[in-house]
């Protein structure tokens, strides 16, 4: 499956394409450390004001 996202932001356009494959395959996961994460609401506050 292919998923495409696009957005216009104050700093420019944003494009992302994600491909999903291998449904039903077991995977090992672990929670990321706090330093490897970001709160999207806080990130948006850093956007330049127009």
Secondary structure, 3 states (H helix, E strand, C coil): CEEEEEEEECCEEEEEEEECCCCCCCCCCCCCCHHHCCCHHHHHHCCCCC
